[in-house]
Amino acid sequence: MATFYVTTPIYYVNDEPHIGHAYTTLLADVLARYHRSLGDEVHFLTGTDEHGQKVQESAIKRNVQPQQHVDEYVVRFQELWKKLHIQNDDFIRTTEKRHTDRVVDLLNILWEKGEIYAAEYEGYYSVSEERFITEKEVEDGNFREIKKLKEKNYFFRMSNYQETLIEHIKTHPEFILPKTRRNEILGFLEKPLTDLCISRPKTRLSWGIELPFDKDYVTYVWLDALTNYISAIGWNTDNKRFQKWWPANYHLMGKDILTTHSVYWPTLLMAAGIQLPKTILAHGFWLSGDTKMSKSLGNVVNPLDLVDSYGVDPVRYYLMRDMVLGHDASFSLDGFVRRYNSDLANDFGNLVNRVTILIKKHFSGILPETGTFDKTDLELIAIAKSAPQKVRSLISNLKINEAIEITVGLFRELNRYLEKREPWKTVKLDKAHKISAGTTLSLAADILRIGAQLLHPVMPNRIDLILQILGAQNLDLVNFSVGLLKPGTVLGEGKSPFPRIEIPK
């Protein structure tokens, strides 16, 4: 059985969960569910990053201990993931012993190999980013709360791995996706790579993992955070488990943390003698109009607000359907409503109602026997048979929006088929026509079931309702064969869970 290991970044515990966090986590969830539906064994990891200066300052401001602060704040992410029906296999917190002990192990390995050294450093430090920045980065003006600092610190010999990293990126085109981000990192690596500061003196920051070779320092938050991808799956404690899942198939993230994942992380792994992940995927930003959503601009969309107004599955659908991986996407309430009404209320929901109401009205809610399929029937069957293979191929190439479009396209074909057949008219004519109408409706219900199953990873709860309405709730979700929904099946109660949204003018 193939294995599939997918990760999100671990989110900074102080952050207010927003649409960016929700999108990355939903993307991981949908990929994980698709791979489960293909029969793969899946491990989906998410979590929170809980050390650092901002956490320490927030705890002081609230007059609580840092551990109490993170214990209270982490709940916001955990509750949101439950609310969004995220089916993660693990949730790692960087304050857990299973993680902190592994960070110490990694530091010891690098120290013993001579990959870490002490030096005095003077430079610009961004308090907001909690890292030293270059003069060029200062000039670019993208960093806040900049201080000039001079202090002794410990450094990782990242520069030693610059050429090896460049070679790996060039010989493994799937290592950084999409191609634009790969080119961005190769451009970054054209300039000499500096060594990475991996410590903070306790006089400035005490809330962190203590360096095992100098008790006066704690670990820089990025080395701490990145290690979660291996600490969570048993690195240096459970070799069998670690080898089962590593290397990760996908590290998913927003493009703003691409450099840390594509430069810091692989060079640390190289120095420690650990295999690199297969793919680092950086998706775009959700924009409000043409502007990136940001707290300072006050235009961040809270996914909870959308969910409370319109339900979880429509929000999941919209976020997966309207962003092409690698590109930015623009969010608007109008866009959300248009997509919902077009795809879910009209193409999918009306189809569910049309087919099931006709079967209930004219065949006592029981799937009728089918006669001989003619050319029109067989053409529809051919389209239905090809859809799952197309969806599989697109998912494996990370084209989730196109995979969804294939499924919605199947619903449109089914609607056209019904318009051509007009079973609501022919069922009333005579016995022969009623048999023909029964064939049409049974076939339509079965193909509707296939399309619903294909959308299950995206909208699991509402698809379960639709499968129950179709009498298909006990069928194997991963079997997309035509003909599984047999004549004689009793339809369930209910109607489409996608009523049209009417926005007051």
C-alpha positions in Angstrom: 0.0 0.0 0.0 1.3 3.4 -1.0 1.9 6.0 1.8 1.1 9.7 1.6 2.5 12.2 4.2 1.2 15.8 3.9 1.9 18.7 6.3 0.8 22.2 6.8 3.0 24.8 8.4 2.7 24.9 12.1 0.8 28.1 12.7 2.1 30.8 15.1 -0.1 30.3 18.2 -0.5 34.1 18.7 -2.1 34.6 15.3 -5.8 35.0 14.9 -6.8 32.1 12.5 -7.8 33.6 9.2 -8.6 32.6 5.6 -4.9 31.9 4.8 -4.6 29.4 7.6 -7.9 27.9 6.7 -7.0 27.5 3.0 -3.7 25.7 3.6 -5.2 23.3 6.1 -8.3 22.6 3.9 -5.9 22.0 1.0 -4.0 19.4 3.0 -7.3 17.9 4.2 -8.7 17.6 0.7 -5.5 16.0 -0.6 -5.4 13.6 2.3 -9.1 12.6 1.7 -8.5 12.1 -2.0 -5.5 9.9 -1.3 -7.5 7.9 1.2 -10.2 7.4 -1.4 -7.5 6.1 -3.8 -6.5 3.5 -1.2 -3.3 5.1 0.1 -2.3 5.0 3.7 -2.3 8.7 4.8 -0.7 10.8 7.5 -1.8 14.4 7.7 0.1 16.7 10.2 -0.8 20.2 11.3 -0.1 22.0 14.6 1.2 25.2 16.3 4.5 27.0 16.7 4.5 28.1 20.4 7.9 29.6 21.3 9.5 33.0 20.6 9.6 36.6 21.6 6.1 37.6 20.7 4.6 34.8 22.7 6.8 35.8 25.7 5.7 39.4 25.4 2.0 38.5 25.1 2.2 36.3 28.2 3.8 39.2 30.2 1.2 41.6 29.0 -1.6 39.2 30.1 0.3 38.5 33.4 0.4 34.7 32.8 3.1 32.2 32.3 4.0 31.5 28.6 2.8 27.9 28.8 -0.6 29.0 30.2 -0.8 31.5 27.4 -0.1 29.0 24.6 -2.4 26.4 26.2 -5.3 28.9 26.0 -4.5 30.3 22.5 -3.9 27.0 20.8 -7.6 26.1 21.3 -8.6 28.7 18.6 -6.8 26.7 15.9 -8.0 23.3 17.2 -11.6 24.4 17.4 -11.5 26.0 13.9 -10.1 22.8 12.4 -13.0 20.8 14.0 -15.5 23.3 12.7 -14.1 23.0 9.2 -14.2 19.2 9.3 -10.4 18.9 9.1 -9.5 15.2 9.5 -5.8 15.5 10.6 -4.0 12.5 11.9 -1.8 14.5 14.3 -1.6 18.0 15.8 1.9 18.8 17.0 2.7 21.6 19.5 6.3 22.8 19.8 6.0 22.9 23.6 5.4 19.1 23.7 8.3 16.9 25.0 8.1 14.6 22.0 9.1 17.7 20.0 11.5 19.6 22.3 13.6 16.5 22.9 14.0 16.0 19.1 15.1 19.6 18.7 17.8 19.0 21.3 18.8 15.9 19.5 19.1 17.8 16.2 21.2 20.5 17.8 23.5 18.0 19.4 24.0 16.2 16.1 24.9 19.5 14.3 27.1 20.7 17.2 29.1 17.4 17.3 29.5 17.5 13.5 30.9 21.0 13.7 28.0 22.5 11.8 27.3 25.0 14.5 29.8 27.7 15.8 29.7 30.7 18.1 30.4 34.2 16.8 29.7 37.8 17.6 27.2 39.4 15.1 26.1 42.9 14.5 23.2 43.6 12.3 19.6 44.6 11.8 17.0 42.6 13.7 13.3 42.5 12.9 11.2 42.1 16.1 8.1 41.2 14.1 9.8 38.4 12.2 12.1 37.5 15.0 15.2 37.2 12.8 18.2 39.2 11.6 17.7 40.8 8.2 20.0 42.2 5.5 20.5 45.8 4.7 18.7 45.2 1.4 15.7 43.8 3.3 15.8 47.0 5.5 15.7 49.1 2.4 12.8 47.2 0.9 10.7 48.3 3.8 8.8 45.0 4.3 9.8 44.6 7.9 8.6 46.3 11.1 10.2 47.1 14.5 13.8 47.0 13.2 16.6 47.3 15.8 20.4 47.3 15.4 21.9 44.6 17.6 25.4 43.4 18.5 25.6 40.2 20.4 27.2 36.7 20.6 25.1 34.0 19.0 25.4 30.5 17.5 25.3 30.0 13.8 24.6 27.0 11.5 27.0 26.7 8.6 24.2 27.1 6.0 26.6 28.6 3.4 28.4 25.2 3.1 25.3 23.7 1.5 24.5 26.3 -1.1 25.9 24.5 -4.1 24.4 21.1 -3.0 21.0 22.7 -2.6 21.2 24.4 -6.0 22.1 21.1 -7.6 19.2 19.3 -5.8 16.7 21.9 -7.0 17.9 21.8 -10.6 17.9 18.0 -10.7 14.5 17.6 -8.9 12.0 19.8 -10.7 9.2 18.6 -8.4 11.1 19.7 -5.2 9.7 23.3 -5.3 6.3 23.9 -6.9 5.0 25.8 -8.8 7.8 26.5 -11.2 7.6 30.3 -10.5 8.5 29.6 -6.9 11.3 27.3 -7.9 12.8 30.0 -10.1 12.4 32.5 -7.3 14.5 30.3 -4.9 17.2 29.7 -7.6 17.3 33.5 -8.1 17.7 33.9 -4.3 20.6 31.4 -4.3 22.5 33.2 -7.0 23.8 35.5 -4.2 26.2 34.1 -1.5 24.3 32.4 1.2 25.1 33.6 4.7 25.2 31.3 7.8 22.0 31.1 9.8 21.8 32.4 13.4 20.1 29.6 15.4 20.1 31.0 18.9 18.8 33.9 21.1 20.5 34.9 24.4 18.3 34.3 27.4 18.8 37.9 28.4 16.6 38.8 25.5 14.4 35.8 25.1 13.8 33.0 27.7 10.8 31.3 26.2 12.4 28.7 24.0 14.2 25.4 23.9 17.5 25.7 25.7 20.7 25.0 23.7 22.2 21.7 25.0 25.7 23.1 24.7 25.1 26.6 26.2 22.5 27.1 28.9 22.6 30.9 28.4 20.8 30.6 25.0 17.6 29.3 23.6 16.9 27.9 20.1 15.9 30.3 17.3 12.2 29.8 16.6 12.7 28.7 12.9 15.0 25.8 13.7 12.6 24.8 16.4 9.5 25.0 14.3 10.8 23.3 11.1 11.9 20.2 13.1 8.2 19.4 13.8 7.9 17.7 10.4 10.2 14.9 11.6 9.7 15.0 15.4 6.0 14.2 14.9 6.7 11.0 13.0 9.3 9.5 15.3 12.7 10.7 14.0 15.4 9.5 16.4 13.0 7.6 18.5 10.9 5.3 16.3 13.0 4.5 13.2 10.4 2.1 11.7 7.7 4.7 11.9 9.9 7.5 10.6 11.0 5.4 7.6 7.4 4.6 6.9 6.4 8.3 6.5 9.5 10.2 5.6 10.2 11.8 3.2 7.0 13.9 3.2 5.1 13.9 -0.1 4.1 17.6 0.4 5.0 20.4 2.7 2.2 22.9 2.0 2.5 26.6 2.8 1.8 30.1 1.7 4.4 31.7 -0.5 5.5 34.1 2.3 7.4 31.3 4.1 8.9 29.7 1.0 12.5 30.7 1.7 12.6 29.2 5.2 11.2 26.0 3.9 13.2 25.8 0.7 16.6 27.0 2.0 16.8 26.8 5.8 15.0 23.4 6.1 16.8 21.5 3.4 20.2 22.7 4.4 19.6 21.7 8.0 18.5 18.2 6.8 21.5 17.9 4.6 23.8 18.7 7.5 22.1 16.2 9.7 22.2 13.5 7.0 18.4 13.3 6.6 16.7 12.8 3.3 14.9 15.9 1.9 11.1 16.1 1.5 9.7 15.3 -2.0 7.8 18.5 -2.7 7.6 21.9 -1.1 4.4 23.5 -2.5 3.8 27.3 -2.0 0.3 28.5 -2.8 -0.7 32.0 -3.5 -2.5 34.6 -1.3 -6.2 35.2 -0.9 -6.7 38.8 -1.9 -9.5 41.2 -1.0 -10.1 42.8 -4.4 -6.5 43.4 -5.6 -5.1 43.7 -2.1 -3.5 41.1 0.0 -5.5 40.4 3.2 -3.6 41.7 6.2 -4.5 42.5 9.8 -3.1 46.0 9.5 -5.4 46.8 6.6 -8.4 45.3 8.4 -9.5 43.2 5.4 -8.8 39.7 6.7 -11.8 37.4 6.2 -12.5 35.1 9.2 -13.5 31.7 7.8 -15.7 31.2 10.9 -17.9 34.1 9.8 -18.4 32.5 6.4 -19.1 29.1 7.9 -21.6 30.5 10.4 -23.5 32.2 7.5 -23.3 29.6 4.8 -22.1 26.3 6.2 -18.8 24.5 6.2 -19.0 22.5 2.9 -19.9 25.5 0.7 -16.9 27.4 2.1 -14.6 24.3 1.6 -15.9 24.0 -2.0 -15.3 27.7 -2.8 -11.8 27.8 -1.5 -10.8 24.7 -3.4 -12.6 25.6 -6.6 -11.5 29.2 -6.9 -7.8 29.1 -6.3 -5.4 27.7 -9.0 -2.5 26.4 -7.0 0.5 28.7 -7.2 -1.6 31.8 -8.1 -3.3 34.4 -6.0 -7.1 34.3 -5.8 -9.5 37.1 -5.1 -12.2 36.7 -2.4 -15.5 38.5 -2.5 -18.9 37.7 -1.0 -20.4 38.2 -4.5 -17.9 35.7 -6.0 -18.7 33.2 -3.3 -22.4 33.5 -3.8 -22.1 33.3 -7.6 -20.0 30.1 -7.4 -22.3 28.5 -4.9 -25.5 29.3 -6.9 -24.0 28.3 -10.2 -22.2 25.0 -9.2 -23.9 23.8 -6.1 -27.5 25.1 -6.1 -28.1 25.0 -9.9 -25.8 22.3 -11.5 -25.7 19.9 -8.5 -28.5 20.6 -6.1 -31.3 21.0 -8.8 -30.1 17.8 -10.3 -30.4 15.9 -7.0 -33.9 17.3 -6.5 -35.1 16.7 -10.1 -34.0 13.0 -10.2 -35.2 12.0 -6.7 -38.5 13.9 -6.9 -39.4 12.2 -10.2 -38.4 8.7 -8.8 -40.5 9.3 -5.6 -43.5 10.6 -7.6 -43.6 8.0 -10.3 -41.8 5.0 -8.9 -42.8 5.1 -5.2 -39.2 6.2 -4.3 -37.7 3.0 -5.6 -35.0 2.9 -8.3 -36.8 1.5 -11.4 -35.6 -1.4 -13.5 -33.5 -0.4 -16.5 -34.2 -1.4 -20.1 -31.6 -1.6 -22.9 -29.2 1.3 -23.1 -29.2 3.2 -26.4 -26.5 5.4 -28.0 -27.4 8.4 -25.8 -27.2 6.4 -22.6 -23.9 4.8 -23.6 -22.4 8.2 -24.4 -23.3 9.4 -20.9 -21.9 6.2 -19.4 -18.6 6.7 -21.2 -18.3 10.2 -19.8 -19.0 8.9 -16.3 -16.5 6.1 -16.6 -13.7 8.5 -17.7 -14.4 11.1 -15.0 -12.7 9.2 -12.0 -9.5 8.6 -14.0 -9.4 12.2 -15.0 -9.9 13.4 -11.5 -7.2 11.0 -10.2 -4.7 12.4 -12.8 -5.5 16.0 -11.9 -5.2 15.4 -8.2 -1.8 13.8 -8.6 -0.8 16.9 -10.5 -2.2 19.2 -7.8 -4.9 20.6 -10.1 -7.7 20.4 -7.6 -9.8 23.2 -9.2 -9.7 21.3 -12.5 -10.6 18.0 -10.8 -13.7 19.7 -9.3 -14.5 21.2 -12.8 -14.5 17.6 -14.3 -17.1 16.6 -11.7 -19.2 19.6 -12.2 -18.9 19.0 -15.9 -20.3 15.5 -15.3 -23.4 17.1 -13.6 -23.8 19.5 -16.6 -23.7 16.5 -19.0 -26.3 14.7 -16.8 -28.5 17.8 -16.9 -28.2 17.9 -20.7 -29.1 14.2 -20.9 -32.2 14.8 -18.9 -33.3 17.8 -21.0 -32.9 15.6 -24.1 -34.8 12.6 -22.5 -37.5 14.6 -20.7 -38.5 11.8 -18.4 -41.0 14.1 -16.6 -43.0 14.0 -19.8 -42.5 10.5 -21.2 -43.2 8.9 -17.8 -46.9 9.9 -18.2 -47.4 8.6 -21.8 -47.7 4.8 -21.8 -46.1 1.7 -20.3 -43.2 1.6 -22.9 -42.4 5.2 -22.3 -42.6 4.7 -18.5 -40.0 1.9 -18.8 -37.8 4.3 -20.9 -38.2 7.0 -18.3 -37.3 4.6 -15.5 -34.1 3.6 -17.4 -33.2 7.3 -17.7 -33.8 8.1 -14.0 -32.0 5.0 -12.7 -29.0 5.7 -14.8 -29.1 9.4 -13.8 -29.2 8.5 -10.1 -26.3 6.1 -10.5 -24.1 8.7 -12.3 -25.2 11.4 -9.9 -23.8 9.0 -7.2 -20.4 8.8 -8.9 -20.2 12.6 -9.2 -21.1 12.9 -5.5 -18.4 10.4 -4.5 -15.8 12.4 -6.5 -16.7 15.5 -4.5 -16.7 13.7 -1.1 -13.1 14.8 -0.2 -14.2 18.4 -0.7 -17.6 18.4 1.0 -17.8 15.3 3.1 -20.8 16.1 5.3 -23.2 17.4 2.6 -22.1 14.6 0.2 -23.0 12.1 2.9 -26.5 13.6 3.0 -26.8 13.4 -0.8 -25.6 9.8 -0.9 -28.2 9.0 1.8 -31.0 10.6 -0.3 -29.9 8.5 -3.3 -29.9 5.3 -1.2 -26.2 5.0 -1.7 -25.0 5.5 1.9 -23.8 1.9 2.3 -21.9 1.8 -1.0 -18.1 1.8 -1.1 -17.0 5.4 -1.4 -13.9 4.5 -3.4 -15.7 2.4 -6.0 -16.7 4.6 -8.9 -18.0 1.8 -11.2 -21.2 2.5 -13.2 -24.1 0.3 -12.1 -23.4 0.1 -8.3 -26.7 1.8 -7.5 -29.0 -1.1 -8.3 -32.7 -1.0 -9.4 -34.9 -1.8 -6.4 -32.8 0.6 -4.1 -35.1 2.6 -1.9 -34.3 6.3 -1.9 -33.8 8.1 1.4 -35.7 11.2 2.7 -34.7 14.8 2.1 -33.8 17.2 -0.6 -30.6 18.9 -1.9 -28.6 20.5 1.0 -27.7 23.3 -1.4 -30.6 25.8 -1.4 -30.1 28.9 -3.5 -28.6 31.9 -1.7 -30.5 35.1 -2.2 -28.6 38.2 -1.2 -30.9 41.2 -0.5 -30.4 44.0 -2.9 
